[in-house]
């Protein structure tokens, strides 16, 4: 199996509406649903939820 099939690259987009994104990889076997992580948004200057954007 190829590397990109198991751990694809995903964009995490801020829910604060600033348009800020993080780029990361996720394990599709362990997390088949969309990821939601609480990370720092430097534009909003606060920790907000970042949702997976495909």
C-alpha positions as CSV (number, residue, x, y, z in Angstrom):
1,X,0.0,0.0,0.0
2,X,1.3,3.4,-0.8
3,X,2.2,6.0,1.8
4,X,-0.5,8.5,0.8
5,X,-3.3,6.0,1.1
6,X,-2.8,5.2,4.8
7,X,-1.7,8.7,6.0
8,X,-3.1,11.3,3.6
9,X,-2.3,15.0,3.9
10,X,-5.3,17.0,5.3
11,X,-5.9,20.8,5.8
12,X,-7.3,22.0,9.1
13,X,-9.3,25.2,8.6
14,X,-10.1,27.6,11.4
15,X,-13.7,27.8,12.5
16,X,-13.1,31.4,13.6
17,X,-13.6,32.5,9.9
18,X,-10.1,33.9,9.6
19,X,-9.1,31.5,6.8
20,X,-6.0,30.3,8.6
21,X,-5.0,26.7,8.0
22,X,-2.7,24.1,9.3
23,X,-1.5,21.2,7.2
24,X,-0.9,17.8,8.8
25,X,-1.2,14.0,8.1
26,X,-3.7,11.7,9.7
27,X,-4.0,7.9,10.0
28,X,-7.1,6.9,8.1
29,X,-7.4,3.6,9.9
30,X,-7.5,5.1,13.4
31,X,-9.5,8.3,12.4
32,X,-11.8,7.6,9.5
33,X,-14.0,10.6,10.4
34,X,-13.1,14.2,9.9
35,X,-10.6,15.6,12.4
36,X,-11.4,18.4,14.8
37,X,-8.4,19.8,16.8
38,X,-8.2,22.8,19.1
39,X,-5.2,24.8,18.0
40,X,-3.9,28.4,18.1
41,X,-5.1,30.8,15.4
42,X,-2.6,33.7,15.3
43,X,-5.0,36.0,13.3
44,X,-7.8,35.6,15.9
45,X,-5.2,35.5,18.7
46,X,-7.0,32.6,20.5
47,X,-7.3,28.9,20.6
48,X,-10.2,27.7,18.3
49,X,-11.4,24.5,16.8
50,X,-9.8,23.6,13.5
51,X,-11.9,21.2,11.3
52,X,-10.6,19.0,8.5
53,X,-11.1,20.4,5.1
54,X,-10.6,18.1,2.1
